[in-house]
Amino acid sequence: ALRLAPDPETARREAWLAARKQHVTGTDLASIMGMPGAYQSLAEVALEKKDLLKKDERVPEWMEAGIRLQDANLMWYADKQQVPLEFCDPYSLVECPRLPLFAVSLDGRWSRDDRRPVDAKNVGHLNPEKWGQEFSDEIPVHFIVQLHGQMLCTETKIADLSVIAGGNRHRIYRVEYDEELGAGCLEAATEFHRRYVAGDEIRP
């Protein structure tokens, strides 16, 4: 039977997904730290690392929207900030120099100056109880944790969140590195990896 060569893009994505299961990632942090708004529970993340969680392969529409709008989001950010921006490879992991078992995938980062990471998000609306004024750090706590993960891996002291809200508004939020929170992220990642990635304690 004729066998077709695997699609390079599919192969790269599968390799990236496999690598993520061997690491604690930035998107895992809020879940394993029990932060409000986390996408999954700690148990779901632990089971996913061991391929024991059956997931719907279909991408939710809200997530697909974020993927499709990501480049436009980052371009909007770069235009507003008037900075050259590096669009990062979506299928790469940046390991933390202080803790290589922890890694993140970046959306973008400044290509000069402080090389800060820029994370692109698509949200339905900006709830004033969770979102403050533009350029403040008043954002949902799970995003603060995720940005700290990116700062740890890039060894930077500031990270920006580029947000498209409701499909027609753009806002930039800015988070500075907090040593105590950063240490908490590394401690949580180390313990989770020991118990659920390297170890066999698969039921938290």
N, C-alpha and C positions, 0 to 999 in steps of 0.2 A: 504494500500500500504506500501511496505517496505521503511523505511526512513533510509538512511545512516547517521551515525554520521559525523558532519563536520570535515574536515581535520584540525588537530591542527595548522599546518603551515598557512593555509588559514585564520583560525580564528584569529591567532595572527597578521597577516598582516592587516586584516580588522579592528581590534581594534586599531592598530597603525595608520592607515589612518584616522580613526575617531578622534583619539586624536590630530593628526596634524591639523585637521580643527578647533580645539578649541584653538590652539596656533598660534603664529607667529613663523615660523621656520627659520633656518639658510639659507635655499634655497630661502625663501621669501624675504630676506633682500634686495638683489640687485634689485629686481623688485619694491619693495615699495619705495626704495630710488632713483629709476630712473637711475640706473647704466648701462653703456654700456655693452652689452654682456649678460644681464639678460635673463633667459630662458623664462620668461613670462612678460606681462605688469602688471601694478598695477591693472587694471580693471579685468584681467583674474584671478589673485590671489584672489581678493575680491569676484568674482562670484563663484570661486571654493570653497571658505570657506562656502558658503551658498548652495552648491550643485546645483548651477544654470548654471554651465558651462558643456556642454556636451563634453566629451573628448573621443578620440579614445583609446580604452582599449589596443590596441596593443602597445607593447613596441618598440620604434624605434631601428633599428639595432645598431646604435652607442651607445645607452644607454645600450642595452643588452650586447654589447661587454665590456662596463665598469663594469657591474655587474659580468660577467663571469671572467674578469681579475682581479677583486679586490683583492682576496686573494693572487694571484701571485704577484700583484703590492706591497702589503704590505710585503710579504716575501722578495721581492727584496730589498725593503727599509731597512728592519731589518738586512739583510745580509750586506748591504753596510755600515750601521751605527753601526753595531755590538752592538745592544741594544735589550733587550727582549721587545717584542711588544705584547700588549693585543689586540686581535681581538674583536671588540665590537659587541653586539647584534644588528642586522640591524633593528629589530622591537622594539626598545626602544627609549625613549626620555629622554634627560637630560635637566631638567629645569634650567633656570638661577636663581641663588640664589638672585640676585638683582631685578629680574623681572620674576616671575614664569610663566607669560603668554607667555614668550619667551622660546623656547626649540629647541634643535638640536638632530639629530641622528649622531653618530660618526662612522667612519670606523675603526679607531684604535687609540691607544694612548700608550705612553711609560708606561711600567708596573713598572718603578722605577724612581728615580731622579725627574725631574720636571713634570712628568706625562703629557707631552704635547700631544695635539691631533695631529693625522696624517690623512690627508684626501687624498684619492686615486682618481686620475683622469686619464681618458683615452682620449687622444687627437690625432687628425690626424697628425698634424705637429706642430713644434714650430716656429711660425712666429717671426722672430727676432725683429719686431716692437713692439711685445707684451711680448716676453719672453727674459729675460736677462741671465746672466751667472748662472750656477748651484750654489745653496746655497745663491743666492741673493733674494731680495723680488720683483724683477722685473717680475711681473706676471699680467695677466688681472685683472682689478680692481674688477670685480664681484667675483673673487676667494679671493681677499684680504678681502672683506666685509664678505664673508662666513666664512673665517677663524677667523675673529674677533668675529663672532657670537659663534663659537666653544670655543674660548678663554674666552668669557664672561661666558658661561655656565659651563666651567670646572675651572674657576678662575685661569687660567694660563696666562703667559706673552709671550709665544712663541708657534707657531704652524708651522708644516711642511706640505708641499704639495708634495705628491709622485706622479710623473707623468710618465706614459708610453706613448710615442709618436711614432706614426707610427707602433706600434706593436713590435718594436725592439730596442727602446732606452728608458733608464730610467734616469730621472733627479729628483733631490730634490731641492725644494725651501723653503725658511725660512722667516716667517713673524713675526715681533715683535709687541706686542700690543701697539697701539696708543690710548692714553686717549681720545683725541678729537673725533677720529673716533668711538671709543667704545661708547662714550656718544651719538653720532649721531645715532648709531644703536639702542640703547635703546629708544631714543626719537621717532625714526621712528616706531619702533615696538609698542610702547605704543599708539601712535596716530592711527596707522592702526588698532590695536585691538579694540580701542574705537569706531572707525567709522564703521568698516566692519565686525568684528567678534562678539563683544558684542552688537554693534549697528546694525541698519537696513539700513545704508547708503550703499546700495549694488551697486550703480552705481557711481563710482568715477568721 
